[in-house]
């Protein structure tokens, strides 16, 4: 993976990160919030994948980021997959 790259609008302003869609929660199920049921609890129904409840995989299991122009939200948005 690489660092987040700066993106620029056609108007010259640096785009701001608006949304990130990640391929997993909790760093790939290395931990999970105490409020959420444990995927290993035998008294619960099977969990498809504790770290991937939405079953979304971005690219090669990365993140999809959407960027917006701070000067005018109607300017074209930017996006990247990492």
ABEGO torsion letter per residue (X at the ends): XBBBBBBBBAAGBBBBBABBBBABBGGGGABBBAABBBAABAABBBBABAABAAGBBBEBGBBBBBBBBAABAABBBBBBBX
